[in-house]
Amino acid sequence: MYQDPDQFFKRSKREAHGSQLNKGKFKPGRNQRPETKNQKPFPNFAFMKFGIVVFPGSNCDRDMHDALKYDLQQDVQMLWHKDQDLKGFTPEDCIVLPGGFSYGDYLRTGAIARFSPIMQAVMDHARNGGKVLGVCNGFQILCEAQLLPGALLRNNNQQYICKNLFVKDAGDQVYKIPIAHGEGRYYADDATLDRLEANGQVILRYCDETGQVTPEANPNGSARNIAGISNESRNVFGMMPHPERACSPLLGNTDGRKVFNLLFSLALDAMPA
């Protein structure tokens, strides 16, 4: 029997806006990440609040929430895809589109989610200088919404890939970060790729452990080993790797914290004086 997706995914507006989590009364339970005594403090970007959009089919929204709230100690609010505004958010804040399989990846990855009611508010937020981050499926949605150039195509081996690998930033800092996608092959025409590189919009490239950008280090056939980009204004960021899965010492990898620090610092640099 057919079920309304909103009922099936049990992600109600009450949960997104009225839960004890958002009211600050939530207490981590057995399924929540415990505090770690020896964890290094993360810079508190107090100017920035984070809103995580939940689409039908999102499955990394809680990972992102826990990484930002518990590992990075940031102010986080869950947002429902049927909302039509971003009440309480300013251009200093960041809206996050998480990974997953929004709307079952029907038609194309991100193609239906791009038309969710909240996306008009997200696009307006970005055009007003607000910060937007898309990870994996979120990156695909940002490209479909034309907030970022290019597209994410089927991996060149035609297979879903889930593993740890290495990426590096423009300063040649290497990070070990997980990927988990079937459509992560970044594509754009040569003119667009040249413009991205000339403007410094390529924020992450796939590389080997030593930082060498090679075809062998490219897991999906992405053009020029591109793993993440920004828009020209540097307030919209998209990436296929999952930094939220590499923020806790309990997971054996905290390089995701460094990637978030990189993104937040770029966003801070882009803010008007």
Secondary structure, 3 states (H helix, E strand, C coil): CCCCHHHHHCCCHHHHHHCCCCCCCCCCCCCCCCCCCCCCCCCCCCCCEEEEEECCCECCHHHHHHHHHHHCCCEEEEEECCCCCCCCCCCCCEEEECCECHHHHCCCCCCCHHHCHHHHHHHHHHHCCCEEEEECHHHHHHHHCCCCCCEEECCCCCCCEEEEEEEECCCCCEEEEEEEECCCEEECCHHHHHHHHHCCCEEEEEECCCCCCCHHHCCCCCHHHEEEEECCCCCEEEECCCHHHCCCHHHCCCHHHHHHHHHHHHHHHHCCC
